Amino acid sequence: MAEHCTYDYAVIRVVPDVARGEYLNAGVILFAKSHHALLSRIELDEARLAALAPDADVAMIRSHLESIERICEGGEAAGPHADLTASQRFHWLTAPRSTIIQLSPVHSGICDDPAAEVDRLFARLVSVRADHAG
């Protein structure tokens, strides 16, 4: 039987016009302390972004989303965040900011498998495909 673990997660939001406050969910990050895991699942739906903000700089947004993935992975690819623990990187990523990429408030949960859970959260909170589980 798998061991339950607690985790914290946040939804990654693209906010093309901060003054309007409209956003598009583009991913999820999940931190499971007992597993030393900081995981991300990100996918930018360019069609939805174009409907929300036709003039959005897609290349710049993709670059910012890719940096979140690198920070979650850690190591040299995380740049100046490479020396931070997974917990420190999670808290840095989820700190409130008024930029084009924002994260939701942090929520908590319990799971058996953090990697499967980040996929489940992504399917439930981000994916718009009809075939996703949730």
N, C-alpha and C positions, 0 to 999 in steps of 0.2 A: 504494500500500500504506500502510495506517495505521501510525502510529508507536506502538510499545508504550510504556506508561507504568506506573510502579509506583504503588501506592496502599496506603493503610491503611484499615481499616474496623473498626467495632464494631457489635454488635447492641444495640438499645435494648430494655431489659427493664422490664416493670412488675412490681414486687415489692409486692403489696398488704399483706403482713404480713412485715416485715423479719425478725422473730424466726423465722418458719417457713422463710424462704428460698425459698419457691416463687415461680416467676416465669412470666410470659407474654411471649414475644417480640412486640414491637409495631413494630419498625422497624429500619432500618439507616442509619448515616451512613458516608460514604466521603470520604476526603481524598486527592486526587491533586495533589501539589505541582507537578509540571511543567505541569499544566493550570490551576493556581490554582483548583481546584474543591473546594468543600466541599458535598456533596450529601446529602440525606436522602430517605428514603421511609418513611412512617409510616402505619400503619393499626391502629386499636384494634379488636380483635374483642371486642365487648361480651358476646356469648354465652359465649365462653371465659372472659372475666374474671368474669362472674357465676357460672360453675361453680366457679371457683377461689376467689372472694371475693364472696359475695352482697351484702355490705354495703359494697363498695368505692364510693368517691366518684368516680363516672365523670366528672362535670364537672371536678373538680379534676385528675384524671389527664389528661383531654383538654387542659386548660389547660397543664399541664407539657409534654406532647408537642408542642403548638403552639409553645411557647417554644423548643424544640429546633429546630423548623423555621425559626423566625425567626432564631435565632443562626446556623444554617447559611447562610441567605440573606445575612446581613450587612446593612450599611446601617443606617439609622435604626431599622428594625424590631427590630434586635438589642439595642436598649436600651443598657445599660452596656457591652455587648460590641462595640458598633458600631465602635470604633476599633482593635479587635484584628485581626490578619491572620487569614486562613483557617486557617493552621497553629496559631496561638494559640487560636482558637476551638475547633478540633478537640481540642487537648490539654486545654482547660478542660472541654469536654463529657465527655471520656473519663477524667477524673480519678476515682479511686475515691471512692465516697460511699455512705453507708448511708441511703438515702432510698427513697421509693416508686418513683422512676425511677432505674435504674442502667444502666450500659453494660458490656458484656462486655469481657474483655481485648481489646486491639487485635491484629488480624491483618493480614497483608500479602498482596498479590497483584500480578499483572501483567495489564493489559488494553489494548485498543485504544481503547475508548470508555468513559470514566468514567460517563456518564449511563446507558448500556446496562448497565454492570456493576452499578450500584446496584440497578437493576431485577432483574437476574439474582440477585443476593444476596438481595434481598427475597423473590423467589419461592422460593428454596431454603431460606432460614432463618426466614422469618416466615409466609408465606402458607400457609394450610391447604387452599386450593382444590385440587381434584383436577386442574384443567386447567392448573396452572402448569408452566412448564418448569424443568428443574433438572438 
